[in-house]
Amino acid sequence: MFKNMKTIYAIGFAIMTIFGAIYYKDILLNPPKKTPEKELKDQIAIETVDRKFNIQGMYCDSCKGKIEKSVSKLAGVVNVRIDQATNEMVVSYAKSNENIQQTLSTVKELGYTAGLKSNSGKLQVLDFNVTFQ
């Protein structure tokens, strides 16, 4: 009955490919559109201020991605760039909404050590919850 199985498999594959293309034609032919929020963000020029942080404990791209994703969700954060080779994170804040303490605590909650760097590149602040005796 089924003497030539290769032919049957090839025909089945072709039929499934055609049906798949028909079913997913909207996705294949029309690229995803930008959401209005992204379009608005692209059009508005936001004044930003960059702050540099030292990050200790990053060992892979997954660590880097986890930190970038979490910090980019914070209020006032416009952009996050991490250089894994130098363990440096540069966060661009909206000038009117700079929240360094929240950034430090977010990185700390993820299990990494973060410190704010001064303009000279030296470590400036490790933690805002320091008590002096």
C-alpha angles and dihedrals in degrees: 000000000000102000098152106046094168090062092048091050091048092050091047091049092050092049092049091047092052093047091047091051091049092047095048098036093116091057095041097048102033117054116218112274124231115258116243089250092058092045090051091048090052093051099046118075108217122201107235139187121207123221124188124217134187111227120196125192101041110134105159145020089265090061090049092049093048092053094044092050095048097044093045089059092060119106113264096018112129101171140001125200124180125192105199094190093061096029088235128143122193115198121192110208128191102257093238095047110046112156111175096161092056090049092052093048092048092053090045091051088055089058101257132115115241131186132180113241124217121230089266089059097249120130108265110172129016100173136359092214096075120135124202124209 
